[in-house]
Amino acid sequence: MATSFITAHPFGDAYAARAGALPAVAWLESLRRFARAEIAGGLPGAQVEEWRFTPLTQLAKIGFIPAASADDVDVTAVPLDVPVVPGAVRVVLVNGVYRADLSDSLDGLDLRTLRDAVSSSKDMESAVGRVAPLSLPMVALNTAFMEDGLVIAVRGSVTRPVHIISIGAAGSSPVAFHPRVVITTEPGASLSIVETHIGLPGQPFLANPVTEVFVAEDAAVRRFVSVTEEGDAYHLATTVASVASRGTFEAFHMGLGGHKAEGTTRQEIHVVVNGEGTKVNVSGAYAIAGTMHHDFTTVINHRVGGSASRQVFKGVLDGRSHGVYQGRLRVAPDAQKTDARQVHKALFLAHGPAVDCKPELEIDADDVQCAHGAATGALDSDQLFYMAARGIDPETARALLVEGFLAEAIAEIGDESVRVVFAAQMAAWLQRRGGAS
């Protein structure tokens, strides 16, 4: 197994010695020991099938220090003009740490920092790690070094969406941070959560967030994530959700970058269907340029039948960027009457980009409806000619066609107010591309 991993990485004893720590409670220290044992052999390289297209070889060469030990981070440069969904409660994290001075009042929300929750609540032992397994390498790394994050307990219907703005900022040295977000629901509860991940330019930083979501019976969690970090950033995010009977889990993830970014983004989403009548929609879009690398990896595991899942992913690539889509559907032997579908389509705006697409079906039941599809291509020259013949300039014509191509994915966002914000971010990316050399 050791040959499948990078044998050295920057998260050894020297890193641990400088890392801050959550309160020293016995169950957490035990969990950390298991996590550090999982990553003792290194981080995944190209010989690990799930990481073949996004090996962490370059990451392992960077001398990261814990963000908590960086005393020269310029937080005065933090941009707070991020478009916030109307009516949402704004919650700001800087390098994975909650900033009350930059956030809205949390009145009416059962939202705590991870540090406070671990200190004051005995039930956190059954919440942290309840859903996300240490067998996932970035979950193990997060567990070993998490210092803060958020715990959101949903009782009843939360009428205002929660908008988390997570900002990465390095000082004179590259920094790494590993926030953990835990979302739990009671039966029949509902929550909409929006996340915007941005980064300040400068030294490289690693954002390694892990989000655990537990959707109870008849509950609904809708989560919308936008990653627009600039600079040489590594954003390696893992989401794991467990959905009980008649629960709804909707997730939309968007990745934008490349005009001033040379970084790597991987948004990995695992959903476990544990009850009948569940509805799961995990979709997304990416638009990248330059040498940006973006990876969507999804695993939808139907353990129980009588449920439905849907995945629609679309990507637009320019420059010498690289896109990845790995989508796996698993249907257990007893999961009859499952309806599961996935599709990925990519559009090239130049000759330099590349896409690796690997849809997979693992079906052990016979009474199911499952399908997957994948396609790549360039802009249709006939459509461009048609629009030019009607007086539309070439750049505008290309932008309109790209927007139309991405519209199918954006339409998967069920919340109209969120859909408007995300569509505007995508349009802004297209405008920046039009002005790029």
Secondary structure as a PSIPRED ss2 file (coil, helix, strand):
# PSIPRED VFORMAT (PSIPRED V4.0)

   1 M C   1.000  0.000  0.000
   2 A H   0.000  1.000  0.000
   3 T H   0.000  1.000  0.000
   4 S H   0.000  1.000  0.000
   5 F E   0.000  0.000  1.000
   6 I C   1.000  0.000  0.000
   7 T C   1.000  0.000  0.000
   8 A C   1.000  0.000  0.000
   9 H C   1.000  0.000  0.000
  10 P C   1.000  0.000  0.000
  11 F C   1.000  0.000  0.000
  12 G C   1.000  0.000  0.000
  13 D H   0.000  1.000  0.000
  14 A H   0.000  1.000  0.000
  15 Y H   0.000  1.000  0.000
  16 A H   0.000  1.000  0.000
  17 A H   0.000  1.000  0.000
  18 R H   0.000  1.000  0.000
  19 A C   1.000  0.000  0.000
  20 G C   1.000  0.000  0.000
  21 A C   1.000  0.000  0.000
  22 L C   1.000  0.000  0.000
  23 P C   1.000  0.000  0.000
  24 A C   1.000  0.000  0.000
  25 V C   1.000  0.000  0.000
  26 A H   0.000  1.000  0.000
  27 W H   0.000  1.000  0.000
  28 L H   0.000  1.000  0.000
  29 E H   0.000  1.000  0.000
  30 S H   0.000  1.000  0.000
  31 L H   0.000  1.000  0.000
  32 R H   0.000  1.000  0.000
  33 R H   0.000  1.000  0.000
  34 F H   0.000  1.000  0.000
  35 A H   0.000  1.000  0.000
  36 R H   0.000  1.000  0.000
  37 A H   0.000  1.000  0.000
  38 E H   0.000  1.000  0.000
  39 I C   1.000  0.000  0.000
  40 A C   1.000  0.000  0.000
  41 G C   1.000  0.000  0.000
  42 G C   1.000  0.000  0.000
  43 L C   1.000  0.000  0.000
  44 P E   0.000  0.000  1.000
  45 G C   1.000  0.000  0.000
  46 A C   1.000  0.000  0.000
  47 Q C   1.000  0.000  0.000
  48 V C   1.000  0.000  0.000
  49 E H   0.000  1.000  0.000
  50 E H   0.000  1.000  0.000
  51 W H   0.000  1.000  0.000
  52 R C   1.000  0.000  0.000
  53 F C   1.000  0.000  0.000
  54 T C   1.000  0.000  0.000
  55 P C   1.000  0.000  0.000
  56 L C   1.000  0.000  0.000
  57 T C   1.000  0.000  0.000
  58 Q C   1.000  0.000  0.000
  59 L H   0.000  1.000  0.000
  60 A H   0.000  1.000  0.000
  61 K H   0.000  1.000  0.000
  62 I C   1.000  0.000  0.000
  63 G C   1.000  0.000  0.000
  64 F C   1.000  0.000  0.000
  65 I E   0.000  0.000  1.000
  66 P E   0.000  0.000  1.000
  67 A H   0.000  1.000  0.000
  68 A H   0.000  1.000  0.000
  69 S H   0.000  1.000  0.000
  70 A C   1.000  0.000  0.000
  71 D C   1.000  0.000  0.000
  72 D C   1.000  0.000  0.000
  73 V C   1.000  0.000  0.000
  74 D C   1.000  0.000  0.000
  75 V H   0.000  1.000  0.000
  76 T H   0.000  1.000  0.000
  77 A H   0.000  1.000  0.000
  78 V C   1.000  0.000  0.000
  79 P C   1.000  0.000  0.000
  80 L C   1.000  0.000  0.000
  81 D C   1.000  0.000  0.000
  82 V C   1.000  0.000  0.000
  83 P C   1.000  0.000  0.000
  84 V C   1.000  0.000  0.000
  85 V C   1.000  0.000  0.000
  86 P C   1.000  0.000  0.000
  87 G C   1.000  0.000  0.000
  88 A C   1.000  0.000  0.000
  89 V E   0.000  0.000  1.000
  90 R E   0.000  0.000  1.000
  91 V E   0.000  0.000  1.000
  92 V E   0.000  0.000  1.000
  93 L E   0.000  0.000  1.000
  94 V E   0.000  0.000  1.000
  95 N C   1.000  0.000  0.000
  96 G C   1.000  0.000  0.000
  97 V E   0.000  0.000  1.000
  98 Y E   0.000  0.000  1.000
  99 R C   1.000  0.000  0.000
 100 A H   0.000  1.000  0.000
 101 D H   0.000  1.000  0.000
 102 L H   0.000  1.000  0.000
 103 S C   1.000  0.000  0.000
 104 D C   1.000  0.000  0.000
 105 S C   1.000  0.000  0.000
 106 L C   1.000  0.000  0.000
 107 D C   1.000  0.000  0.000
 108 G C   1.000  0.000  0.000
 109 L C   1.000  0.000  0.000
 110 D C   1.000  0.000  0.000
 111 L E   0.000  0.000  1.000
 112 R E   0.000  0.000  1.000
 113 T E   0.000  0.000  1.000
 114 L H   0.000  1.000  0.000
 115 R H   0.000  1.000  0.000
 116 D H   0.000  1.000  0.000
 117 A H   0.000  1.000  0.000
 118 V H   0.000  1.000  0.000
 119 S H   0.000  1.000  0.000
 120 S H   0.000  1.000  0.000
 121 S C   1.000  0.000  0.000
 122 K H   0.000  1.000  0.000
 123 D H   0.000  1.000  0.000
 124 M H   0.000  1.000  0.000
 125 E H   0.000  1.000  0.000
 126 S H   0.000  1.000  0.000
 127 A C   1.000  0.000  0.000
 128 V C   1.000  0.000  0.000
 129 G C   1.000  0.000  0.000
 130 R C   1.000  0.000  0.000
 131 V C   1.000  0.000  0.000
 132 A C   1.000  0.000  0.000
 133 P C   1.000  0.000  0.000
 134 L C   1.000  0.000  0.000
 135 S C   1.000  0.000  0.000
 136 L C   1.000  0.000  0.000
 137 P H   0.000  1.000  0.000
 138 M H   0.000  1.000  0.000
 139 V H   0.000  1.000  0.000
 140 A H   0.000  1.000  0.000
 141 L H   0.000  1.000  0.000
 142 N H   0.000  1.000  0.000
 143 T H   0.000  1.000  0.000
 144 A H   0.000  1.000  0.000
 145 F H   0.000  1.000  0.000
 146 M C   1.000  0.000  0.000
 147 E C   1.000  0.000  0.000
 148 D C   1.000  0.000  0.000
 149 G E   0.000  0.000  1.000
 150 L E   0.000  0.000  1.000
 151 V E   0.000  0.000  1.000
 152 I E   0.000  0.000  1.000
 153 A E   0.000  0.000  1.000
 154 V E   0.000  0.000  1.000
 155 R C   1.000  0.000  0.000
 156 G C   1.000  0.000  0.000
 157 S E   0.000  0.000  1.000
 158 V C   1.000  0.000  0.000
 159 T C   1.000  0.000  0.000
 160 R C   1.000  0.000  0.000
 161 P C   1.000  0.000  0.000
 162 V E   0.000  0.000  1.000
 163 H E   0.000  0.000  1.000
 164 I E   0.000  0.000  1.000
 165 I E   0.000  0.000  1.000
 166 S E   0.000  0.000  1.000
 167 I E   0.000  0.000  1.000
 168 G E   0.000  0.000  1.000
 169 A C   1.000  0.000  0.000
 170 A C   1.000  0.000  0.000
 171 G C   1.000  0.000  0.000
 172 S C   1.000  0.000  0.000
 173 S C   1.000  0.000  0.000
 174 P C   1.000  0.000  0.000
 175 V E   0.000  0.000  1.000
 176 A E   0.000  0.000  1.000
 177 F E   0.000  0.000  1.000
 178 H C   1.000  0.000  0.000
 179 P C   1.000  0.000  0.000
 180 R E   0.000  0.000  1.000
 181 V E   0.000  0.000  1.000
 182 V E   0.000  0.000  1.000
 183 I E   0.000  0.000  1.000
 184 T E   0.000  0.000  1.000
 185 T E   0.000  0.000  1.000
 186 E C   1.000  0.000  0.000
 187 P C   1.000  0.000  0.000
 188 G C   1.000  0.000  0.000
 189 A C   1.000  0.000  0.000
 190 S E   0.000  0.000  1.000
 191 L E   0.000  0.000  1.000
 192 S E   0.000  0.000  1.000
 193 I E   0.000  0.000  1.000
 194 V E   0.000  0.000  1.000
 195 E E   0.000  0.000  1.000
 196 T E   0.000  0.000  1.000
 197 H E   0.000  0.000  1.000
 198 I E   0.000  0.000  1.000
 199 G E   0.000  0.000  1.000
 200 L C   1.000  0.000  0.000
 201 P C   1.000  0.000  0.000
 202 G C   1.000  0.000  0.000
 203 Q C   1.000  0.000  0.000
 204 P C   1.000  0.000  0.000
 205 F E   0.000  0.000  1.000
 206 L E   0.000  0.000  1.000
 207 A E   0.000  0.000  1.000
 208 N C   1.000  0.000  0.000
 209 P C   1.000  0.000  0.000
 210 V E   0.000  0.000  1.000
 211 T E   0.000  0.000  1.000
 212 E E   0.000  0.000  1.000
 213 V E   0.000  0.000  1.000
 214 F E   0.000  0.000  1.000
 215 V E   0.000  0.000  1.000
 216 A C   1.000  0.000  0.000
 217 E C   1.000  0.000  0.000
 218 D C   1.000  0.000  0.000
 219 A C   1.000  0.000  0.000
 220 A E   0.000  0.000  1.000
 221 V E   0.000  0.000  1.000
 222 R E   0.000  0.000  1.000
 223 R E   0.000  0.000  1.000
 224 F E   0.000  0.000  1.000
 225 V E   0.000  0.000  1.000
 226 S E   0.000  0.000  1.000
 227 V E   0.000  0.000  1.000
 228 T C   1.000  0.000  0.000
 229 E C   1.000  0.000  0.000
 230 E C   1.000  0.000  0.000
 231 G E   0.000  0.000  1.000
 232 D C   1.000  0.000  0.000
 233 A E   0.000  0.000  1.000
 234 Y E   0.000  0.000  1.000
 235 H E   0.000  0.000  1.000
 236 L E   0.000  0.000  1.000
 237 A E   0.000  0.000  1.000
 238 T E   0.000  0.000  1.000
 239 T E   0.000  0.000  1.000
 240 V E   0.000  0.000  1.000
 241 A E   0.000  0.000  1.000
 242 S E   0.000  0.000  1.000
 243 V E   0.000  0.000  1.000
 244 A C   1.000  0.000  0.000
 245 S C   1.000  0.000  0.000
 246 R C   1.000  0.000  0.000
 247 G C   1.000  0.000  0.000
 248 T E   0.000  0.000  1.000
 249 F E   0.000  0.000  1.000
 250 E E   0.000  0.000  1.000
 251 A E   0.000  0.000  1.000
 252 F E   0.000  0.000  1.000
 253 H E   0.000  0.000  1.000
 254 M E   0.000  0.000  1.000
 255 G E   0.000  0.000  1.000
 256 L E   0.000  0.000  1.000
 257 G E   0.000  0.000  1.000
 258 G C   1.000  0.000  0.000
 259 H C   1.000  0.000  0.000
 260 K C   1.000  0.000  0.000
 261 A E   0.000  0.000  1.000
 262 E C   1.000  0.000  0.000
 263 G C   1.000  0.000  0.000
 264 T E   0.000  0.000  1.000
 265 T E   0.000  0.000  1.000
 266 R E   0.000  0.000  1.000
 267 Q E   0.000  0.000  1.000
 268 E E   0.000  0.000  1.000
 269 I E   0.000  0.000  1.000
 270 H E   0.000  0.000  1.000
 271 V E   0.000  0.000  1.000
 272 V E   0.000  0.000  1.000
 273 V E   0.000  0.000  1.000
 274 N C   1.000  0.000  0.000
 275 G C   1.000  0.000  0.000
 276 E C   1.000  0.000  0.000
 277 G C   1.000  0.000  0.000
 278 T C   1.000  0.000  0.000
 279 K E   0.000  0.000  1.000
 280 V E   0.000  0.000  1.000
 281 N E   0.000  0.000  1.000
 282 V E   0.000  0.000  1.000
 283 S E   0.000  0.000  1.000
 284 G E   0.000  0.000  1.000
 285 A E   0.000  0.000  1.000
 286 Y E   0.000  0.000  1.000
 287 A E   0.000  0.000  1.000
 288 I E   0.000  0.000  1.000
 289 A C   1.000  0.000  0.000
 290 G C   1.000  0.000  0.000
 291 T C   1.000  0.000  0.000
 292 M C   1.000  0.000  0.000
 293 H E   0.000  0.000  1.000
 294 H E   0.000  0.000  1.000
 295 D E   0.000  0.000  1.000
 296 F E   0.000  0.000  1.000
 297 T E   0.000  0.000  1.000
 298 T E   0.000  0.000  1.000
 299 V E   0.000  0.000  1.000
 300 I E   0.000  0.000  1.000
 301 N E   0.000  0.000  1.000
 302 H E   0.000  0.000  1.000
 303 R C   1.000  0.000  0.000
 304 V C   1.000  0.000  0.000
 305 G C   1.000  0.000  0.000
 306 G C   1.000  0.000  0.000
 307 S C   1.000  0.000  0.000
 308 A E   0.000  0.000  1.000
 309 S E   0.000  0.000  1.000
 310 R E   0.000  0.000  1.000
 311 Q E   0.000  0.000  1.000
 312 V E   0.000  0.000  1.000
 313 F E   0.000  0.000  1.000
 314 K E   0.000  0.000  1.000
 315 G E   0.000  0.000  1.000
 316 V E   0.000  0.000  1.000
 317 L E   0.000  0.000  1.000
 318 D C   1.000  0.000  0.000
 319 G C   1.000  0.000  0.000
 320 R C   1.000  0.000  0.000
 321 S C   1.000  0.000  0.000
 322 H E   0.000  0.000  1.000
 323 G E   0.000  0.000  1.000
 324 V E   0.000  0.000  1.000
 325 Y E   0.000  0.000  1.000
 326 Q E   0.000  0.000  1.000
 327 G E   0.000  0.000  1.000
 328 R E   0.000  0.000  1.000
 329 L E   0.000  0.000  1.000
 330 R E   0.000  0.000  1.000
 331 V E   0.000  0.000  1.000
 332 A C   1.000  0.000  0.000
 333 P C   1.000  0.000  0.000
 334 D C   1.000  0.000  0.000
 335 A C   1.000  0.000  0.000
 336 Q C   1.000  0.000  0.000
 337 K C   1.000  0.000  0.000
 338 T C   1.000  0.000  0.000
 339 D E   0.000  0.000  1.000
 340 A E   0.000  0.000  1.000
 341 R E   0.000  0.000  1.000
 342 Q E   0.000  0.000  1.000
 343 V E   0.000  0.000  1.000
 344 H E   0.000  0.000  1.000
 345 K E   0.000  0.000  1.000
 346 A E   0.000  0.000  1.000
 347 L E   0.000  0.000  1.000
 348 F E   0.000  0.000  1.000
 349 L C   1.000  0.000  0.000
 350 A C   1.000  0.000  0.000
 351 H C   1.000  0.000  0.000
 352 G C   1.000  0.000  0.000
 353 P C   1.000  0.000  0.000
 354 A E   0.000  0.000  1.000
 355 V E   0.000  0.000  1.000
 356 D E   0.000  0.000  1.000
 357 C E   0.000  0.000  1.000
 358 K E   0.000  0.000  1.000
 359 P E   0.000  0.000  1.000
 360 E E   0.000  0.000  1.000
 361 L E   0.000  0.000  1.000
 362 E E   0.000  0.000  1.000
 363 I E   0.000  0.000  1.000
 364 D C   1.000  0.000  0.000
 365 A C   1.000  0.000  0.000
 366 D C   1.000  0.000  0.000
 367 D C   1.000  0.000  0.000
 368 V C   1.000  0.000  0.000
 369 Q E   0.000  0.000  1.000
 370 C E   0.000  0.000  1.000
 371 A E   0.000  0.000  1.000
 372 H E   0.000  0.000  1.000
 373 G E   0.000  0.000  1.000
 374 A E   0.000  0.000  1.000
 375 A E   0.000  0.000  1.000
 376 T E   0.000  0.000  1.000
 377 G E   0.000  0.000  1.000
 378 A E   0.000  0.000  1.000
 379 L C   1.000  0.000  0.000
 380 D C   1.000  0.000  0.000
 381 S H   0.000  1.000  0.000
 382 D H   0.000  1.000  0.000
 383 Q H   0.000  1.000  0.000
 384 L H   0.000  1.000  0.000
 385 F H   0.000  1.000  0.000
 386 Y H   0.000  1.000  0.000
 387 M H   0.000  1.000  0.000
 388 A H   0.000  1.000  0.000
 389 A H   0.000  1.000  0.000
 390 R C   1.000  0.000  0.000
 391 G C   1.000  0.000  0.000
 392 I C   1.000  0.000  0.000
 393 D C   1.000  0.000  0.000
 394 P H   0.000  1.000  0.000
 395 E H   0.000  1.000  0.000
 396 T H   0.000  1.000  0.000
 397 A H   0.000  1.000  0.000
 398 R H   0.000  1.000  0.000
 399 A H   0.000  1.000  0.000
 400 L H   0.000  1.000  0.000
 401 L H   0.000  1.000  0.000
 402 V H   0.000  1.000  0.000
 403 E H   0.000  1.000  0.000
 404 G H   0.000  1.000  0.000
 405 F H   0.000  1.000  0.000
 406 L H   0.000  1.000  0.000
 407 A H   0.000  1.000  0.000
 408 E H   0.000  1.000  0.000
 409 A H   0.000  1.000  0.000
 410 I H   0.000  1.000  0.000
 411 A C   1.000  0.000  0.000
 412 E C   1.000  0.000  0.000
 413 I C   1.000  0.000  0.000
 414 G C   1.000  0.000  0.000
 415 D C   1.000  0.000  0.000
 416 E H   0.000  1.000  0.000
 417 S H   0.000  1.000  0.000
 418 V H   0.000  1.000  0.000
 419 R H   0.000  1.000  0.000
 420 V H   0.000  1.000  0.000
 421 V H   0.000  1.000  0.000
 422 F H   0.000  1.000  0.000
 423 A H   0.000  1.000  0.000
 424 A H   0.000  1.000  0.000
 425 Q H   0.000  1.000  0.000
 426 M H   0.000  1.000  0.000
 427 A H   0.000  1.000  0.000
 428 A H   0.000  1.000  0.000
 429 W H   0.000  1.000  0.000
 430 L H   0.000  1.000  0.000
 431 Q H   0.000  1.000  0.000
 432 R H   0.000  1.000  0.000
 433 R H   0.000  1.000  0.000
 434 G H   0.000  1.000  0.000
 435 G H   0.000  1.000  0.000
 436 A C   1.000  0.000  0.000
 437 S C   1.000  0.000  0.000
